[in-house]
Structures are given as C-alpha cells and as structure tokens.
Amino acid sequence: MRAKQTRSGGEGLERSCGDAIGGWISSAKPAEGVELFRAWFAGPAYAKHRHDTYAIGLTDCGVQVFDYRGAARASLPGEVVVLYPDEVHDGRAGTAEGFGYRIVYVEPFQLAEALRTIRGRPYPLPFVGDPVSMSTGLARAIAAAFQLPFEPLAADGLVVDLAEGLLAAERGGQPAGASQRVDANAIERARRFLDAERTRVVYSAELESVTGLTRYDLARQFRLMFGTSPYRYLLMRRLDLARGLIHQQRPLVEVACDAGFADQAHFTRVFKSAFGLTPARYRALRVGQRV
C-alpha cells in the first residue's frame, strides 16, 4: 500500500479514516508550528502514512498498536510514543475495547530553535531509538498542553519542554545538560510586563521586544528564575485578580470577563485546574454556604 505523505499528523489521520471506522478525532492548531490532536479508535485506525513533523503522543486508554521502522509496536495507557519526522507508520487497536490518545505535532524548525537555546549551539534533532517509553518529562508536557486553554506563550513553553524531554529520551533518560545562564534583568522586565498586562492575551513577540531574548530562551530562563513558565505565571496572575473580585461578591460572569478570560466556562476550567474547586464552590465556601 502506498504511504500517504501529509503536511500535518491531523491531516494524515483524517485522510486515512474510512467511513466504516469507529472512532472520533479532534484537532487544533493553536500556534504556528504546533498542532494538538486527540482521538479514539476501535479496530483499524489509519493506513500507512507519514508527515514531516515530530509526533509525540500519550496513550490514554486501551492498547495502541502501530508499525514503525520495520516492527510492530504497542503502547499502553501512560506510555509515550515518539515518531521521528517523515517515518512511515500506521495505527490500530490492540484489543476490542479500542484505544485513545493525545498527541502533539511539532514542526522540526520549532524544535531546532528550542534545541539551539537549550544547548547553546545548533544541535541535531534528537532521535529516540525506542518509540514507546515511560518518559515522565514528555508525558507531563503533553498532558499539560491539553489541560488549559492554549495561548501563544503556552506554545513556547511546550516546545521547550518537548525539546528537553526528547534530549533526555535520546540519552536514555539522562538530563540534557542545558545552560543555566539567566539574564535576571531581562526576566524581571518580562515578569513586570506580565503583571501589567495580565487581563489580556500576551504574544511572544511582545516579550521578545521587552527582553531582547528569543521566545525559547525567555521560556527557559523564566522557568529557571521563577519556577514556572511565562504563560503559567500570567494565568496565575489572572486568577489572583479573579479571586479578589470573588471576594468582593462580584457575579462570576463579570469576574471572568474582568480578569481576562474568554468566557465563564473557560474561567471555570482554569480556576478548577489551579485550585481544585470551581469558582462557585470557592465563593460558597468563603461565605459559609453549601452548593
């Protein structure tokens, strides 16, 4: 069977699905060079194809079986699958229960820039010999990408995290030996800018202009200095503002809008992810009510 060469993993999967195949797919391209893809299949999933992106996925349920580099592979829930660009592969369920997964497709040029930042010089794209592993770093990065609304700053942090995870996987789990250099003044300017602009979407180019750093160097250095990504920091500042507004007994729909969230549903998801309570539950507990 002729392999299908596609631009994105999502396109390849959609073109390979037949009408009789049981399952569903959901994909989004929230940032340049990054695609988030989620799917569930029963039985055969997709025919042999290839795409020119990295495919880094996390099996969520069932047994995912695929042919890759001359051998049949199987991934169980919690295991990470890493497919190198332009490698032919297919996919199918290993049991009658079907399988589900989340996967991030990343353009190699994005990873190349992140790798240059991490290593301090141009570095070849990592090749992971075993396509199925228990890489905690990659699993954590994939899971985080699907938990919260995906803004431009989130994409920067994700690509850096994936690059670091791929380097570690290539080295058998050993850390990549990344540079620890931090431009403290530049990172502090970024922090103050995020504080001031917390109620809106902040774009990578803005922080590059403020700091003079590339977006990936900024993401790496910000985490070293403050223990979190620029996007996560921005999100928590919005939530700080939102909690203050809740304490003033403001209606939750107004709180969501004034704190910079797209809508109340968006606000509720982010708030619960951060604090383990919905905004309504949090407000009720503060005033001693039951919900």
GIDA-V354162 format. One line per field, one symbol per residue. burial: + if it has 16 or more other ideal C-beta (glycine too) atoms within 10 Angstrom, else -. A space follows every 50 residues. Layout:
burial=???
This chain:
burial=---+-+-++++++--++-----+---+---+-++++++++++-+++++++ +-++++++++-+++++-+----+-+---+++++++---++++++---+++ ++++++++-++-+++++++---+--+-+--+++-+-+++-++-++--+-+ ++++++++++++++++++++-----+-+----+--++-+++-++---+-- -+-+-+++-++-+++++++++++-+---+++++++-+++-+++-++---+ -+--+++-+++--+--++-++--+---++-+++--------
